Amino acid sequence: METRIAVVSMTVKNFESVQELNGIFHEYGKYIMGRLGLPYTEKNLNIISVVMDAPQDVVNTLSGKIGQLDGVNSKVTYF
């Protein structure tokens, strides 16, 4: 199956969702090339970017699961 490079960008406002978010990252770990997390304490917010090399349906499924978490927003950019 053909893979694509994707960047999944997230903002996390509800820190109670972080454990579930990390579980999703673990589930899709074989597709994740790298991850960057930046705490923005002044705004009570975390910004996370994940770079993936995966089939588009896998990226869409991961993004959909992330979007269901309370206080977490995500967007995907494909290359």
N, C-alpha and C positions, 0 to 999 in steps of 0.2 A: 504494500500500500504506500502511496506517495505521501511524504511528510512535508510539512511547511514549518518555517521558523515563525514563531509568534511571541509577542510580548504581552503578558497579562499584567495590567496595572491595577492596583487596588488601593482603596483607602479604607482604613479600619477605625471606626469610632467606638465600637462596642468591644472592649477588651475581653469580655466573656466569650466571644466568638473565636478567639485566637486558637484555642485548643482544637476546635473543630476544623479551622482553617489549616492548621499544621497537619492534621490527620488527612485532609484532602491532598496536601502537598506530598505526604508520604505515599499515599495511594497511587499518585501519578509520578512518583520519583524517577522512574526509568525514562521519562520524557523531558524532565527538567534539566536544563543545561546550567542554569545559574539563578541565583535569587539575591535581591538586594532589599533590605528593609531599613527605613529611615524613621526614627521617632521624631515627631514634631510636637514636643511637649507643650509649647505655647498655645497650640490649638487643640490639645488633647486628642491627637490623631497620629496614626501610623500610616506610612506610605510604603507599599511593597510592590516590587516589580519582579516578575518571574519570566525567564526566557525559556522557551520550549522548542523542541524539534519533534513534532508529532503530527499524525494525521489530523485533518481539520475537525473531524467529528470528535476526536479525543479532546482537543482544545475547547471545542464548544461545550462538551459535557462538563469538563472541569470548570469552565467559566459559569455555566448554569448552576452547578453545585455551590460555587462561591457566592453567586448572586442570591441564593436562598438564605444565606447566613444573615442574622440580624446585625445591622450596623456596618455591613461590609458592601462596598460598591466595587464593581470591576468593569474594565473595558479591555478589549483585545485588539491588537494591531498585528496584521499579517505582513510578512515579507516574501 
